[in-house]
Amino acid sequence: MKKIFSIFLIVFILTSCINKEKVSDEVKQSSGLKSYTVKDFFPFHPDRRMKYEGIGNEYAEKEVLVDYIAGDRIQLRTINPGTEMVQVYEIKNGELRIVYYEGEVYYRDKFIDMNNDKSEILLKEPLQVGTQWYINDGRKRYISSINKKIKLPFGEVEALEVTTEGKDYKTYDYYAYKLGHVKSVFESGEMKIETNLETIEEKAVLTKKVKIYYPDYNKDRIVYKWETVDFSTNDTIKDKLEYFFKKPPYENLSKILGENTKINNMYFNSNDNVAYVDLSKEFISELNVGAGLEGDILQSLVNTVGEYYNCERVSITIEGSPYESGHISLEDKNPVKVEKKNTIEIK
């Protein structure tokens, strides 16, 4: 039973409102699917949230948001009662593949150019009954219907049905024209688990709470303030932090970045558990402070980034080179530790 449940989790991980009548009518008017492509059944829509009900398991319920779109790739974020995860899908050469997956990702970051060791084909042209292929572990996957009528909380739709045959189980995935992945069914013996599309929300955002640190130099302390940050598709955390770093909430707090300073790059490396921040050269020229305040500014930067990625060390570079200001030198192989002791929250 544990093995079957683990398979179910892997399968479900990989895999204003829309005018439902218009979508259904367009499908019904089609005499076949020869003129359609995979992208018609897995469209890339920015700023969309799709919510699914779960039946048969507490983790089958989920919502899916669009983090990034670039060319033939889309990065989706799946949130269920247990975790948040990201998946990167690619449509190329008539195939829909999942090319990257990472679990336990509670922060917004770009994974869209990344690849796992093995990709998996989810849907394949020609879009006709009998099209089949084998995935990495030898399971057979095939299109079993092109006009399956299914009833969802969202409404009744016609969908492509894709069947995957595993040892002692089957999964059925349903893709609807202009909607995408609308339903999944996992069956093993008497066990049946479903996810069914409930709603589609346009102009949706991912909302996160971010803790921003600032020096309160006159009181010889570092303070922090919780900020609500909304991410639309293709928004980056570095741009969001730039805004807050340049506009402290109170006049007595020091800026982290000067007006012309840019965050060139910012990311988290899970292999060494270190966050990396590269700043433009203007960071140094716009400082104009003593060593004490410079140290507090750097510590506030480190605390903010480290807290965001939930890591303890942050590497800071300037235009790709080790940090050197005249007062402070930082070796890129010796990241700065997050230090939250004696920091104070402000409202």
N, C-alpha and C positions, 0 to 999 in steps of 0.2 A: 504493500500500500504506500509506504514512504517513497519507493522508487517511482511509482505511478504519479504521485503528487508532485515530485520533483520535475518529472517530464512535463506535467501540466504547467508549472510555473515558467519553465523555459519557453514553452510554446506560446504562452500568452504574453511573455515579455517581447518576443520577436514580432510578434505580429502587431442684438437683433437676429432671427432665424431664417433658414433658407426656404424658398418657396418649394414645398414638397411636390405639389401638383405639377409644376413646370418640369422638374427633374423626371418624374414618372412619365409624363407625356413624351418627352424627348426619347426616352428608352423605348416606349411602346411604338413610336413612329419608325424605329429602326427595324429593318427587315433582317438584319444580321449584325455581326460584330466585325466583319472583315475590314471595315474602314476605320475601326477604332484601335487605339493603342493602349498600352499599359497605363499611360499617364491619364487617360480618360477615366480610369477606374482607381487611380491613386493620385489625385491632383495635388499640386503644391499651392496651398492657400495661406498667405501670411495672416497673422493675427487671428487665428481660429482656435477655438476651444471645443473639443468634442467630448461629451460626457456619456459614459456607459453604465448601465446597471449591471450588477453581477448576480448570478443565480448559481447556487450550489457550493460557493466558497466565499469567505469573507474578503479575499484578495482579488476576486474577479472584477469587482467594481473599480472603475478608474476614470480619470480624465486625461486627455491628451492635448498638449499645446505645441505650437510651432516656435521653436527657438530660433532657428536660422534656415535660410534658403540661399543656396549659391549654385547657379548652373544646374547641373543634373542631380544635385543632392539636396536633401532636406534633413534637418536635425529636429527630432521630436522629443518632447519631454512627457513621460508617463508618470502620473501620480496615482498611487493606490493607497489603501489604508495602512500599508506597511512600509512604503519606501517611495523614493523618487529615482527615476532612471532616465538615461538618454539613449536614443537610438538614432543612427544615421542610415538613411536609405538612399539608394542610388538607382536612377532609371537610365539604362544605357543598353543599346543593342536589343531593344525589345524585351528587356527583362527588368523586373523590380527585385532588387537585392537589399538585404540588410548587411551593411559593410562594417558597422561598428556598434558596439553596445558597451555601456558602463553603468553599473548599479550604484546605489547610495550616493547620488550626485544631488546635493541639496543647494548647490550654488549654480549660478548662470555662468557658463563658459562655452567657448567654441571648441567643439569636437568634430566639426563638419568635414575637415580634411583628413581625419584619422581613419585607420583601417585595423580591424582585427586580423588575426592570422588567416581565418577562413570566412568568406562571405557565404550567404545562403540565399538562393533564389526563392522568392515568395510568389511571384506571378510571372508568366512567360507567354509571349506571343508565339504562334497565332492564338487569338482569343476564341478558341473553339473547343467543344467537348472532345476529349481524347488527347489533347496536348499534355504531355507528361515529362517529368524529369526526376532525377535522383539527387538528393541532397547529401551533404558530406558524410553522414553516418549511415548511408545506405537506404534511408527511408524513401519510399516512392511518393511523389506529389504530382497531382494531375488536376486538370479542369474537368469537373464532373457535371456541371450545368452552366449554361450561359444566361438563363432567364428564370432563375429560381425566385418564386414569389415568397417573401418572408415578411412576417409581421413583427415590428419593433415598437418600443415605446415612442420612437420618433415618427412612426407611420409605416404604412406598407410600401415596400420597394421591391424592384426586381434586381437581382444581383448575380454576379458570377459566383459560382461555388467552387472552391478549391479544396480538394481532399488530400490529407496526408495520412499515410498508413504506417503506423509504428508497430512494434511488437506489443500485442495485447491492448492496443488503443488506436483510435482514429481521431483526427481533428478536422473540423470543417471551418473554413474561413470564407467570408462573404464580402465581396467588393461591389459597391454600387456606383453607377455612372455619376460622375461629378461629385460624389460624396466621399469615396474612399472605402476604407475598411470599416464595415458597419456591424459585423457580428462574428463571434468565434464560438465554436462548440467543441468541447473535449469530451470524448466518450471512452470509457474503459469499464467493461462489465456493466454493473448497475450504476456506476458513477457517471454523472453528467454535469458539466460545468459550462456556463454560458456567460458571455459578455454581449450586451445588446445596446446599440446606440439609442440614447435618450434625447439629447439635445445637441444642437450646433449653435455656438455663439460666435458672431463676427466681431471684429474690433476688440478682441479679448487681449488682456495683458496678464503676464505673470507678475505677481506682487510678492516682494520679499522685504523683510525687515533687515536693515543693515546698520551696524554700530560704527559710527564715525568718531574718531579721536582727534582732539585738538590740544595744543599747549595753552594753558592758562598761566603765562609766564610770570605775571605779577604776583600770583599766589603760589608760585613754585609747584605747580601740579599739572597733571594731564587729565582732561575730562573727556567724556564721550556722550554722544546723543544718538538715540535710536531714530533712524529715518526710514520712511516708507518709500520704496523704490519700485516703480512700475516698468516692466520690460515688454516692449513690443517686439515683434519679429525683427531680428538683425540688430537690436540694441545690444551694446556691450557694457560690461561692468566698468571697464576703464573710463569710458565716457561719462558714466554716471558718477563715478568717484571724482573725476576731474571737477565736475560742477560743485560738489560739496566741499572739496579741498580748497577751492578758490573763494567760497562764500561761507565763512563761519557764521553760525546763527547769532552770535553776539560780538560786539565790537572789541571786547576785552580778550577774545580768543585769537590766536595767530593763524594766518593762512598756512596751509601745507604746501600749496603750489602758487607760484606767481602767475600773473595773468597770461603770460606767453608760454608757460611751461606746458608740455604735453606728456601724457603717459603713452609712450611709444608701444609698449607691449606689457601684458600682465597675464600670467597663467599659473596654474598649479600643476606640479609634477608629482603624481602619486607614487612614483618609484622611489624617490628620495624624500617624499613628504615635505617638500620645500615649495613655497610660492616665489615667483620671480616677477620683479617689476623693473622695467627699463624706462628711464626718464629722458626727456630731451635736455640738451645742454643748457637751456635757459634756467633750469632748476638751480644750477650753481650761480649763474650771473645775477639772478633775481633774489638770492637769499639775503644778502646785506645784513646779516645778523652775527652775533658772537657765537662762540663754540657751544655755550650752554643752551641757548635757544635752538641752535641748529640740531643739537642732540635730541631735544624734545620734539622737534619737527619730524626728524627721522623716526623716532620711537612711535610717534602718533601714526605715521605712515605704515610702519611695520605692524602695529597693533591692529589697525583697520584692515589691512590686507590679510594678515594672519587669522584674524577673527572671521573674516568673510569665508576663507577657505578651510577654516577649522584646522589650522596647522600651527606649529610652534616656531617656525623659522622662515624668514623672508630674506631673499637676496635682492639687493638694490644695485643697479648699474646705471651709468650715464652713457647714452648712445652706444650701448653694447660693451663699454669698458668699465673696469672697476671704479667704484665711487671714490673720488678724490676732490676735496674742496679747499684744501689748505689748512682747515681746522681738523677735519676728520677724514680718515682713509678707511675704506672697507674692502676686504678681500672677497672676491666673488665666490671663493670656495669656503668662506666662513660666514654664512648667513647670520643676520641679526635675530636674536631671540625675541619673541613676543613677551612683553612684560606688562601685565595688567594689575600688578600689586599697587595699591594706593591710588588707582584711578577712580574717578568719581563721576557718577551719572548726573547729567543736567537735563532739565525738561525744556 
